[in-house]
Amino acid sequence: MTDPKGLSSLEKLVSYEIKNRQHLDPNSATQALLWLTRGLMFVSHIIGELPKQDSLVTAVSIAYERTLKPFHNFVVKGVVSIGMRALPYKEVFISSFAEDSTIDTTSDLYIKNTLSDAFRFQTAVKVVCKQIIEFYKMHNMIVIQEQ
């Protein structure tokens, strides 16, 4: 597939939208990438909080506070709050990653390996998000609130 505008990367596409003042349009690629990055950071923070917290609700709440909440309006914050009440227990959540039902998801080895896989994912996500955040900062765009 050819690209008539030469927008072969996300960076080029976002730069094009900024240059043409389209980057603030809610349906722009710039805004979509911005929210995707925030969402990935949210997941990354959940992974980081899982081993520190006794409950999934606490881990998700802390991650939400640090990533998405500053950008949500009153209504969305309320919906998220209600949604958090439906989260499973931490053990159930971790066991949901098992490839089949014959795996003992309560074993220390399963939990250790699952969290190890999650941390590798988190590391990769952080690298990608850092690049996107730096690019957006160069263009004076806020991805997250500084903490």
Secondary structure in CASP SS format (residue, H / E / C, confidence):
PFRMAT SS
TARGET T0000
AUTHOR 0000-0000-0000
METHOD secondary structure of the structure
MODEL  1
M C 1.00
T C 1.00
D C 1.00
P C 1.00
K C 1.00
G C 1.00
L C 1.00
S C 1.00
S C 1.00
L H 1.00
E H 1.00
K H 1.00
L H 1.00
V H 1.00
S H 1.00
Y H 1.00
E H 1.00
I H 1.00
K H 1.00
N C 1.00
R C 1.00
Q C 1.00
H C 1.00
L C 1.00
D C 1.00
P C 1.00
N C 1.00
S C 1.00
A H 1.00
T H 1.00
Q H 1.00
A H 1.00
L H 1.00
L H 1.00
W H 1.00
L H 1.00
T H 1.00
R H 1.00
G H 1.00
L H 1.00
M H 1.00
F H 1.00
V H 1.00
S H 1.00
H H 1.00
I H 1.00
I H 1.00
G H 1.00
E H 1.00
L C 1.00
P C 1.00
K C 1.00
Q C 1.00
D C 1.00
S C 1.00
L H 1.00
V H 1.00
T H 1.00
A H 1.00
V H 1.00
S H 1.00
I H 1.00
A H 1.00
Y H 1.00
E H 1.00
R H 1.00
T C 1.00
L C 1.00
K H 1.00
P H 1.00
F H 1.00
H C 1.00
N C 1.00
F H 1.00
V H 1.00
V H 1.00
K H 1.00
G H 1.00
V H 1.00
V H 1.00
S H 1.00
I H 1.00
G H 1.00
M H 1.00
R C 1.00
A C 1.00
L C 1.00
P C 1.00
Y C 1.00
K H 1.00
E H 1.00
V H 1.00
F H 1.00
I H 1.00
S H 1.00
S C 1.00
F C 1.00
A C 1.00
E C 1.00
D C 1.00
S C 1.00
T C 1.00
I C 1.00
D C 1.00
T C 1.00
T C 1.00
S C 1.00
D H 1.00
L H 1.00
Y H 1.00
I H 1.00
K H 1.00
N H 1.00
T H 1.00
L H 1.00
S H 1.00
D H 1.00
A H 1.00
F H 1.00
R H 1.00
F H 1.00
Q H 1.00
T H 1.00
A H 1.00
V H 1.00
K H 1.00
V H 1.00
V H 1.00
C H 1.00
K H 1.00
Q H 1.00
I H 1.00
I H 1.00
E H 1.00
F H 1.00
Y H 1.00
K H 1.00
M H 1.00
H C 1.00
N C 1.00
M C 1.00
I C 1.00
V C 1.00
I C 1.00
Q C 1.00
E C 1.00
Q C 1.00
END
